[in-house]
Amino acid sequence: MKAIEYTPLAMTTASPSAGDHGVSSDLVHAVLGLCDEAKELLDAKTAENVIEELGDLLWFCALADSTLKLQLFERHAVEQTEGTTPFDIAAAALTLSGLIKKPYAYGKSLPLTKITHELLVIVAAVETLADRLNMTLAEVMELNLLKLKMRFPDRFNCAAAISRNAAHELALFEHWQTVLPIIRKSSVWFLCQESDLNDAKAYLGAHHAGQADTKFLKPTNVNRPGYWLAYALPSPKKARK
């Protein structure tokens, strides 16, 4: 046969009911996201990139956890699962894609035990890689939530997801050891460049008079600009008489 004849002949046996068997679109999204983030982790060239990708992997694990009600992170805290390298993460993500393919396309029941195991492998590997960067799993989670708060101040929207300010987000991960303790205590905070600093200070001064402060974050890479962290601490509570 000719190669040009293959596709139409092969598609005579394609499932006509893929997607009609009750497999959640959120689960499909989670598994596709894990595959995508695993590839980005393998391609990461700096510690900042690695930290960001580890957080994104946890986000998609959380999406699968929320969809399937697995109590994933509770299980991780008490179960010993082998997973230590980016390649373990990539292998688990690819395995997950196979585990949901037949339920999605053919109506086979979801193998929840196997799915849970592969997700636990990913979480275990994320924690091990974080530890090598002198981070805890909780810090990776916290930074991921802060990045998403920068991207979506109110709630998710597609336009913000597409037009995100990657440089601002990179600054968060580059300076996380300095930024994280300050943000934890702050009621409002901004990461901004010099050109936006006066606007940030004016906002803080108008809404948090007497509480505002700033800190310059010197870039570790000479090819990147410096950033400012502008923040306001909560108003001190008045002493009760």
Secondary structure, 3 states (H helix, E strand, C coil): CCHHHHHHHHHHHCCCCCCCCCCCHHHHHHHHHHHHHHHHHHHCCCHHHHHHHHHHHHHHHHHHHHHHCCCHHHHHHHCCCCCCCHHHHHHHHHHHHHHHHHHHHHCCCCCHHHHHHHHHHHHHHHHHHHHHCCCCHHHHHHHHHHHHHHHCCCCCCHHHHHCCCHHHHHHHHHCHHHHHHHHHHCCEEEEECHHHHHHHHHHHHHHCCCCEEEEEECCCCCCCCCEEEEEECCCCCCCCC
